[in-house]
Amino acid sequence: MPDYAQDMITVAIKTAPQEVRQFSQIPILAWGVERVYRRNGDKQLLEQCLGRLERFHDWYWRERDLNSIGLVTVGSYSGKLQHARWETFDYECNMDNLKLTAHPSRKGPSEGAWYGNICVTGNTSYLIMGERSLARLARIVGDREMEARRKRRIDKAIKAMRDHMWDEEAGTFLSVKRDTMEKVPVVTIGSWIPLTAGVPTKAMARRMAEVLATAAWQTPLPVPTVDRTDPRWKSNGFWRGDVWPPTNYQIAAGLAAYGHADLAADICDKTIANAITNGINEHYNSVSGKGIGVKDYCMSCTLVTMMLDGLTQKHKLNLRDKKSPG
């Protein structure tokens, strides 16, 4: 990695006999740490993590918010386009015209064409999610300065998303071209992640719920990863029409937070019912509900989290008393 890319946290390091490569992914580590803390109350964990998490967030803004306006793109120091796509929902239709370019302002012999020309809704939202968690955790350990630093980032990014990515006609947020802010007119799964991050106003969230309730998104198993009316939609397409439990969980959590609990429950109950019928899988066909990809995949534990977080109406989880034997 280039020297200035320090503090990048790789999601995977591939080695021989595969092609050697390493890449980043969605920036939700702080959100994950907060989830753990909510379960175990381990302040020592927070003290160990927060400084490192803040450095990672600062890396993300430095290396992916290339115009310093609060919107992030994807990138890869290998210079390979697919490696950059791996940083988010990798086959999303909104990135079909993605290109890697030189940094718009950073120059020098060590620079390469490593930076995406599209700012994506999904990763910008995930970074805001992570920032919200980091700010809350900083408050818990008494670091008010860190909390204030993260809040400035959150406010800036939310304003940028509302100003540049919101599209009233589409009823959701759209990715934009990095240098012109021209919207990419494709609604994908990443368009709904702003709900999870608390980005929309109440009026925007109400409009998003209206669109999510239409036939374009209410496939027999919702929520597909691209609008069903898009010509590229396929019910089993990888991030191009399929359904993933973790994104359904996150979207439902966002809907419920904005008061749309019935729609959230419908999505979660259908997702769980389908898993009971077809088994736990990495992702699913949005029409037949059949499992696709890896069986018993780790991220699909969010099927249980839907119930733990009280997002369902039909399916409930009875927790065994910790004091009881067995």
DRENKOLDO-885952 format. One record per residue (C-alpha): residue number from 1; residue in one letter; z, y, x. Coordinates in pm, 1 decimal, m for minus. Example, Ala and Ser with C-alpha at 12.3 -4.5 7.8 and 13.67 -1.06 7.14 Angstrom:
! residues 2
  seq  type        up     north      east
    1     a     780.0    m450.0    1230.0
    2     s     714.0    m106.0    1367.0
This chain:
! residues 326
  seq  type        up     north      east
    1     m       0.0       0.0       0.0
    2     p     m56.6     356.7     117.3
    3     d     259.5     516.4     256.9
    4     y     283.4     768.9     m26.5
    5     a     283.9     487.8    m284.9
    6     q     641.8     396.5    m192.1
    7     d     866.9     330.7    m492.2
    8     m     587.4     158.4    m681.6
    9     i     740.2    m149.5    m841.8
   10     t     492.8    m433.8    m859.6
   11     v     487.5    m657.9   m1163.3
   12     a     319.7    m936.9    m967.6
   13     i     216.9   m1020.5    m613.2
   14     k     m69.7   m1266.1    m598.7
   15     t    m130.7   m1457.8    m276.2
   16     a    m367.1   m1722.3    m140.9
   17     p    m531.8   m1937.6    m264.4
   18     q    m576.2   m1662.9    m524.2
   19     e    m716.7   m1323.5    m433.7
   20     v    m436.2   m1128.2    m264.2
   21     r    m334.3    m835.0    m481.8
   22     q     m38.0    m650.0    m627.2
   23     f     m18.9    m410.5    m916.2
   24     s     217.1    m216.0   m1140.7
   25     q     254.5    m243.0   m1519.0
   26     i     404.7     m65.9   m1819.8
   27     p     702.5     151.5   m1712.6
   28     i     980.6      14.7   m1933.2
   29     l    1230.4    m107.0   m1672.6
   30     a    1487.1     157.2   m1768.9
   31     w    1448.0      57.2   m2133.5
   32     g    1513.1    m302.8   m2032.0
   33     v    1823.1    m207.3   m1833.7
   34     e    1953.4     m15.9   m2135.1
   35     r    1902.2    m323.2   m2353.1
   36     v    2105.8    m529.7   m2106.7
   37     y    2380.2    m266.2   m2091.0
   38     r    2402.9    m256.5   m2469.6
   39     r    2478.8    m629.6   m2461.2
   40     n    2721.3    m648.8   m2166.7
   41     g    2857.7    m297.3   m2099.0
   42     d    2817.1    m343.5   m1721.7
   43     k    2852.2       6.5   m1571.8
   44     q    2824.6    m132.3   m1219.4
   45     l    2472.6    m243.3   m1309.3
   46     l    2388.9     112.8   m1412.9
   47     e    2529.0     260.5   m1093.7
   48     q    2316.8      20.8    m889.3
   49     c    2000.3      80.6   m1089.8
   50     l    1978.4     444.2   m1197.0
   51     g    1879.2     602.7    m866.4
   52     r    1611.3     342.9    m810.1
   53     l    1483.4     376.4   m1166.9
   54     e    1459.1     753.3   m1133.3
   55     r    1257.6     716.6    m812.6
   56     f    1024.3     479.4    m996.2
   57     h     981.4     725.7   m1281.3
   58     d     910.8    1004.5   m1035.9
   59     w     653.4     778.3    m868.2
   60     y     488.7     718.4   m1203.2
   61     w     459.5    1087.1   m1284.8
   62     r     337.0    1169.0    m933.1
   63     e      79.1     891.0    m914.8
   64     r     m37.2     868.7   m1276.6
   65     d       7.4    1216.5   m1431.8
   66     l    m265.7    1358.3   m1212.8
   67     n    m295.2    1694.7   m1385.9
   68     s      83.4    1736.8   m1421.4
   69     i      61.6    1793.8   m1796.1
   70     g     267.0    1494.2   m1913.8
   71     l      m2.5    1231.8   m1982.7
   72     v     m46.7     925.6   m1763.1
   73     t    m347.0     720.2   m1668.1
   74     v    m372.9     382.2   m1496.6
   75     g    m471.4     312.4   m1139.5
   76     s    m492.5      65.6    m855.6
   77     y    m478.4     110.7    m479.6
   78     s    m712.3    m186.0    m438.3
   79     g    m984.6      28.6    m593.8
   80     k   m1070.3    m252.1    m835.8
   81     l   m1111.7    m151.1   m1197.2
   82     q    m959.5    m465.0   m1347.1
   83     h    m646.5    m423.3   m1135.0
   84     a    m603.4     m77.4   m1289.1
   85     r    m647.5    m221.0   m1638.1
   86     w    m372.8    m472.6   m1565.5
   87     e    m132.5    m178.0   m1556.7
   88     t    m142.0    m169.2   m1937.1
   89     f    m294.2    m372.3   m2226.8
   90     d    m572.6    m475.2   m1997.4
   91     y    m869.9    m539.2   m2227.8
   92     e    m805.1    m260.2   m2478.0
   93     c   m1125.9    m120.7   m2624.0
   94     n   m1019.3     236.9   m2552.6
   95     m   m1068.5     165.1   m2181.0
   96     d   m1421.2      26.5   m2204.6
   97     n   m1551.2     336.1   m2024.1
   98     l   m1266.7     357.1   m1772.6
   99     k   m1366.9     455.8   m1418.9
  100     l   m1163.8     493.0   m1101.9
  101     t   m1201.7     827.4    m927.3
  102     a   m1057.3    1018.4    m637.4
  103     h    m742.9    1219.1    m704.5
  104     p    m843.4    1553.1    m863.8
  105     s    m641.5    1757.4    m613.3
  106     r    m504.6    1535.5    m337.0
  107     k    m740.9    1514.5     m39.8
  108     g    m741.1    1336.0     292.7
  109     p    m885.6    1038.3     482.0
  110     s    m622.1     802.4     341.5
  111     e    m724.5     873.4     m19.4
  112     g    m950.6     648.8    m224.6
  113     a   m1099.1     612.4    m571.8
  114     w    m777.0     476.8    m717.3
  115     y    m709.9     681.3   m1031.7
  116     g    m827.2     621.0   m1387.3
  117     n   m1026.5     886.5   m1570.3
  118     i    m857.1     812.8   m1906.5
  119     c    m498.9     898.3   m2003.9
  120     v    m373.6     616.8   m2225.3
  121     t    m141.4     641.4   m2522.7
  122     g      40.1     316.3   m2448.8
  123     n     163.2     384.3   m2096.2
  124     t     246.0     748.1   m2167.1
  125     s     459.2     630.5   m2459.5
  126     y     625.1     357.8   m2255.2
  127     l     715.0     607.4   m1984.4
  128     i     873.5     833.1   m2248.0
  129     m    1066.5     528.9   m2376.4
  130     g    1187.6     462.0   m2024.0
  131     e    1281.9     826.2   m1974.0
  132     r    1485.7     830.6   m2296.4
  133     s    1674.8     523.2   m2178.9
  134     l    1729.8     667.7   m1832.6
  135     a    1866.3     991.6   m1981.0
  136     r    2107.6     802.9   m2208.5
  137     l    2226.3     581.1   m1922.6
  138     a    2272.4     883.3   m1695.2
  139     r    2496.1    1037.3   m1960.6
  140     i    2702.5     717.3   m1978.2
  141     v    2776.3     728.2   m1602.8
  142     g    2838.8    1103.3   m1616.9
  143     d    2528.8    1218.7   m1427.2
  144     r    2441.6    1523.8   m1635.2
  145     e    2194.5    1654.9   m1376.4
  146     m    1986.1    1338.2   m1396.3
  147     e    2005.0    1350.1   m1774.0
  148     a    1872.7    1707.5   m1772.2
  149     r    1590.4    1618.9   m1530.4
  150     r    1477.1    1332.6   m1749.6
  151     k    1499.3    1541.7   m2067.7
  152     r    1261.0    1798.2   m1917.6
  153     r    1012.8    1517.6   m1852.2
  154     i    1051.8    1382.8   m2206.8
  155     d    1000.4    1720.4   m2372.2
  156     k     691.9    1794.0   m2163.3
  157     a     531.3    1456.2   m2231.3
  158     i     601.2    1461.9   m2606.0
  159     k     446.8    1807.6   m2634.9
  160     a     141.3    1692.6   m2438.9
  161     m      93.3    1386.5   m2658.7
  162     r     124.9    1589.3   m2979.2
  163     d    m103.8    1863.4   m2849.3
  164     h    m378.3    1648.7   m2697.8
  165     m    m358.4    1292.5   m2834.1
  166     w    m266.5    1333.0   m3200.3
  167     d    m563.2    1293.6   m3437.1
  168     e    m493.3    1371.0   m3802.1
  169     e    m809.7    1206.1   m3931.1
  170     a    m742.0     881.7   m3743.9
  171     g    m377.3     913.1   m3845.2
  172     t    m250.8     817.6   m3501.9
  173     f    m262.7     899.3   m3132.0
  174     l    m581.1     853.7   m2927.1
  175     s    m631.1     819.4   m2554.9
  176     v    m805.8    1112.6   m2387.9
  177     k   m1035.3    1173.9   m2094.4
  178     r    m818.6    1285.4   m1807.5
  179     d   m1008.1    1596.0   m1697.3
  180     t   m1133.5    1732.9   m2030.8
  181     m    m875.1    1611.9   m2286.0
  182     e   m1164.5    1486.4   m2499.7
  183     k   m1034.8    1214.8   m2730.9
  184     v   m1156.5     857.4   m2700.6
  185     p   m1237.2     774.6   m3065.9
  186     v   m1096.7     421.1   m3061.2
  187     v    m770.1     319.3   m3231.0
  188     t    m597.2      34.4   m3049.8
  189     i    m252.1    m120.4   m3029.3
  190     g    m153.0     149.7   m2780.9
  191     s    m207.7     410.5   m3052.6
  192     w     106.1     285.0   m3232.8
  193     i     344.6     270.6   m2935.9
  194     p     426.4     644.0   m2975.2
  195     l     627.4     536.3   m3282.1
  196     t     850.4     329.3   m3056.7
  197     a     892.9     617.1   m2813.7
  198     g     988.4     869.1   m3083.4
  199     v     684.4    1086.7   m3013.0
  200     p     548.7    1174.2   m3360.7
  201     t     698.2    1428.7   m3594.3
  202     k     818.9    1289.6   m3927.6
  203     a     491.6    1400.2   m4087.3
  204     m     288.5    1230.7   m3814.9
  205     a     491.2     910.6   m3851.2
  206     r     436.6     914.2   m4227.3
  207     r      59.8     942.7   m4170.1
  208     m      75.3     659.3   m3913.5
  209     a     256.8     435.9   m4162.4
  210     e     m10.7     509.1   m4423.2
  211     v    m286.0     399.9   m4183.5
  212     l     m95.6      91.2   m4065.7
  213     a     m66.8     m17.5   m4429.6
  214     t    m446.0     m15.7   m4480.9
  215     a    m674.1    m319.0   m4467.2
  216     a    m796.8    m215.2   m4122.7
  217     w    m457.5    m312.8   m3979.4
  218     q    m320.4    m550.6   m4240.1
  219     t    m496.5    m864.0   m4125.9
  220     p    m349.2   m1189.5   m4262.8
  221     l    m124.6   m1175.2   m3956.3
  222     p     m66.3    m810.1   m3865.6
  223     v     m82.7    m604.3   m3639.1
  224     p    m419.4    m664.1   m3464.6
  225     t    m473.0    m503.9   m3125.6
  226     v    m772.3    m306.0   m3244.8
  227     d    m878.5    m167.6   m3582.9
  228     r   m1045.4    m449.2   m3781.3
  229     t   m1337.3    m216.5   m3865.7
  230     d   m1417.7    m168.4   m3496.2
  231     p   m1736.5    m361.2   m3404.5
  232     r   m1558.0    m511.6   m3102.0
  233     w   m1277.8    m661.6   m3311.3
  234     k   m1242.0   m1039.9   m3293.9
  235     s    m949.5   m1216.6   m3454.4
  236     n    m880.7   m1404.0   m3128.8
  237     g    m998.7   m1132.8   m2888.3
  238     f    m764.3   m1075.6   m2593.6
  239     w    m616.7    m729.1   m2671.8
  240     r    m927.5    m684.4   m2885.7
  241     g    m811.6    m812.6   m3224.7
  242     d    m536.9   m1066.0   m3157.3
  243     v    m163.3   m1023.9   m3236.2
  244     w     130.1   m1018.7   m2993.3
  245     p     498.5   m1058.5   m3095.0
  246     p     630.2    m797.5   m2846.8
  247     t     400.5    m520.3   m2967.7
  248     n     475.0    m611.5   m3330.4
  249     y     845.5    m588.1   m3251.3
  250     q     807.4    m247.8   m3084.4
  251     i     586.4    m103.5   m3358.2
  252     a     822.3    m229.4   m3627.9
  253     a    1120.9     m81.8   m3445.0
  254     g     942.1     252.8   m3436.8
  255     l     851.3     238.1   m3804.4
  256     a    1208.6     156.6   m3902.8
  257     a    1345.3     440.5   m3691.3
  258     y    1127.5     682.0   m3889.7
  259     g    1244.6     539.0   m4222.1
  260     h     955.7     300.9   m4295.8
  261     a    1176.7      m7.0   m4308.2
  262     d     977.6    m198.5   m4570.2
  263     l     654.0    m187.8   m4370.3
  264     a     845.9    m279.8   m4055.6
  265     a    1004.9    m577.0   m4231.4
  266     d     673.0    m695.7   m4369.7
  267     i     522.2    m701.0   m4020.4
  268     c     823.3    m880.5   m3871.5
  269     d     867.1   m1134.6   m4151.0
  270     k     498.2   m1229.3   m4137.8
  271     t     514.8   m1261.5   m3759.1
  272     i     818.2   m1489.8   m3772.1
  273     a     684.1   m1698.8   m4060.8
  274     n     363.4   m1752.3   m3867.6
  275     a     553.4   m1864.4   m3557.5
  276     i     752.9   m2112.0   m3768.0
  277     t     423.8   m2255.5   m3895.7
  278     n     213.5   m2240.8   m3579.0
  279     g     470.5   m2249.2   m3299.9
  280     i     576.1   m1993.6   m3039.9
  281     n     284.0   m1868.0   m2835.7
  282     e     185.4   m1584.0   m2608.1
  283     h     m36.4   m1432.3   m2879.2
  284     y    m207.8   m1527.5   m3205.3
  285     n    m531.8   m1520.2   m3399.1
  286     s    m491.3   m1231.3   m3645.5
  287     v    m674.3   m1417.9   m3926.1
  288     s    m583.8   m1786.1   m3888.0
  289     g    m245.6   m1726.1   m3723.8
  290     k    m315.7   m2004.2   m3473.0
  291     g    m147.3   m1974.4   m3136.1
  292     i    m345.9   m1850.7   m2837.0
  293     g    m263.3   m1854.7   m2468.1
  294     v      60.3   m1984.2   m2317.9
  295     k     300.9   m2178.3   m2539.9
  296     d     665.7   m2067.8   m2545.4
  297     y     572.6   m1751.0   m2357.7
  298     c     865.4   m1537.9   m2238.4
  299     m     773.9   m1212.1   m2418.0
  300     s     765.1   m1394.7   m2750.4
  301     c    1146.4   m1402.8   m2743.9
  302     t    1096.8   m1075.9   m2935.2
  303     l    1055.1   m1295.9   m3244.1
  304     v    1432.2   m1342.3   m3224.1
  305     t    1491.7    m977.0   m3136.1
  306     m    1325.4    m871.8   m3461.0
  307     m    1603.7   m1051.0   m3645.4
  308     l    1879.7    m948.8   m3404.7
  309     d    1783.3    m583.3   m3454.6
  310     g    1785.7    m618.4   m3833.8
  311     l    1416.2    m540.5   m3877.7
  312     t    1346.2    m833.1   m4111.4
  313     q    1423.0    m881.3   m4480.3
  314     k    1332.7   m1245.9   m4546.4
  315     h    1424.5   m1404.3   m4215.1
  316     k    1781.1   m1377.1   m4092.4
  317     l    1960.4   m1501.5   m3784.6
  318     n    2308.1   m1649.1   m3809.5
  319     l    2492.1   m1608.5   m3481.3
  320     r    2735.2   m1881.7   m3391.9
  321     d    3091.8   m1761.5   m3331.0
  322     k    3142.7   m1748.3   m2955.6
  323     k    3492.6   m1889.5   m3000.3
  324     s    3378.8   m2195.6   m3188.5
  325     p    3334.6   m2518.5   m2990.4
  326     g    2988.5   m2639.6   m2892.8
